[in-house]
Every structure is written in structure tokens, then in C-alpha cells.
Amino acid sequence: MNIQDIKQDWISQFEKPLVITGPCSAESEKQVMDIAERLDKEYMQVFRAGIWKPRTKPGSFEGVGAIGLNWLKKVKDEYKIPIATEIANASHAKLALEFDVDYLWIGARSTVNPFTVQEIAEALRDTDKIVLVKNPVNPDLDLWIGALERLAAQGIKKLGVIHRGFSSHNKSKYRNNPQWQIALELKDRFPNIPLICDPSHITGRRDLIQEVAQQAFNLEYNGLMVETHCNPDEAWSDAKQQITPEELKKILVDITLRKKNDTSNDFSSKLNRYRGEIDELDNQLLGLLASRMEVAKKIGQLKKEHNVAIFQPDRWNVLKKLAMRNGERMGLSKEFLEYLLVAIHKESVDLQNQIMEDK
Ligand SMILES: C=C(O[C@@H]1C=C(C(=O)O)C=C[C@H]1O)C(=O)O
């Protein structure tokens, strides 16, 4: 089977967006049961707990292990809600199936490794459990899709993805850089695969969970995975990003869901008018860019005739500084200007290079 044939229907059973929640790590039977009891099951439909925890550094709490499966099972029996846990190898996968875990997710550190994903896929062959794939730690969409392909090839039909952000060397306010465009490209290519946002891991801090969750619904995600704990500050792992079940309920009540479209005349006539304006402006932009490249080619020709190097750092730095200043004054963001100017400069240098190479 191939990913295109995957059906979304396992997620359409939920009236509200799917919310998977529970502690980062199962710590004790009591901790697990206490959290499960405090979840408002109308808003939070699936209980999660990590029992095998891949940690960045040795010496951190690495999970209670298989004993935690008994606790999850007890949650399922007592509260009649589906349960979810992370699996990181074939033996985890087999144990989770034995304990009738309903949702199995493959973590970001496993998705990066095709051998791991393959052994998990084979251990889960033909399962009708729901398997969710977190994005790999590095921003590589093909690796993420590759994991889905490996699972689909083993006859696993109920698939979904979890966007938990990407590791980055650059400091930002987030623990893991969301790079929304990567998840959106996946959604664009595979609209049949449910897309779930994990604001706990994206933010790494509880005060930002609400805004990231809202952003996910602005982008029409299908659900959330959020870490909750009765005493978040005391949690044995990821304490800073956990919230109480009541805090999560408040976030979910306050959140605005967005629909795919609006069929009213008011909306569609205004939208069409604005889109017409955008089409016209895009045409002008492209025309201007093409003219700019023609001038760059003339400069390339001139440099060739005088044997001058293409890349001129002084000119490029002055030009960039000026354009950044003007652009920011016009309300364009610094990130966007950087990206745009670098792309324009690269094309200009490439075109001049072609001219130099032409005999
Ligand atoms: C066009 C030139 O060549 C290169 C491209 C530039 C550009 O596209 O603006 C600027 C500096 C050079 O690195 C130039 O030297 O002016």
C-alpha cells in the first residue's frame, strides 16, 4: 500500500479536534491515574504517557519501562479512553500491541533512523492500531515521508503525523523551531494524512503553548498532543513545558477553530478581488525581477571583458544594508528580507557565472 491510499477516517470519528494528552513520562501508577481522572474527556480524547524515554544526555530519567504499560491499560479500562505511548524499537512495538495500546507514536529521534523505522514497521505489520510519526529532529521532509512509506508498505492503514518542531543551533524563543512550512508542504502533498501539532515540544515552555496551539488551528491542523501533569513543576522530565489538565482545558475552550472555506458572497467576492490584486502585483514583481537580472547579465558581460571577479562583497554588503533598511521601513520583516535578498543575489551571481563560462 502507498501513502496516497491512506484514509483519514480514523480521525473523523472525533467531533472536536483530536487531543492526545497526559504526562511526558509515566512516573507511578498513582501519578498516571490521577492525571487521567482530571482530564475532561469531552475535550481530551486520548491519554498519553511516555514509558521509554529517549533522552539527550545519560543520567536523565529514561522512563519506567514496560511496567508502565500496566498503568496505561488500567487507564483504558477504568476511564474507557484510548491510550498512547512512544515506541522506539521492535520490542517496544510488540509489547505495546500485547497491551492493546491504541495509538503508537514514533519519536523524532527514531524517525531520523530508517533502520529503526523499518524494524518498527515490520513489528507492526498489518496492525489496525493508529501509528503516528513525529517529524525527524532535523528539518528533512523526505525522511519524514520515508517513515510513512515504510509503515504503509507494511499494510499499516491508520497513519498520522505529529509536528514537534526541529532542532536548531540558532537561539529562538522556542525549544524546537517549528518551521511551519515543512509541515504545510507535507499537508499539501498528502492532505489525506492527519496532521497533529505538539506545542509542548515546539515551545519547551508552558506560557507559549496557547499561541502555538492557536497557530496550528489557524493552519487547519487536525489535532494536538500536549503534555499534562498534576504537578508540572515536579515532573521527572520536561517539567517546564507541562501544564495541568485544567490549564489545557482552558486553552482548548479559548481556542478558535478555522474552517476550510466560507461560501458566503461577502467572503468570496472580497477574496476574489484581493486575489486579483495579488496576481497583478506578482506580475509586476516578476517583471521587475526579470529586468534586474538583465542588468546583472550586462554587468557579467562587462566583468568578463575586463577580467573582474563576479562576487563583489563590498557592493553586496552596501546594497544589502540599504535594502534591509528600506524594506524594514516599508514593514517587511528582517527574516523575509534576508531570505529574499540572498535569493536574488544568488540568481544574479549564477547568471553572471553562466556568461563568464560562455565561450
Ligand atoms: C551585479 C553585481 O554582481 C554581484 C551581484 C550583485 C547584485 O546582484 O546586486 C552584487 C554584487 C556582486 O556580488 C555587481 O557587481 O554589481
Boltz pocket constraint, residues with backbone or C-beta under 6 A from the ligand:
constraints:
  - pocket:
      binder: B
      contacts: [[A, 296], [A, 299], [A, 309], [A, 310], [A, 311], [A, 312], [A, 313], [A, 315], [A, 316], [A, 319], [A, 344], [A, 345], [A, 348], [A, 349], [A, 352]]
      max_distance: 6.0
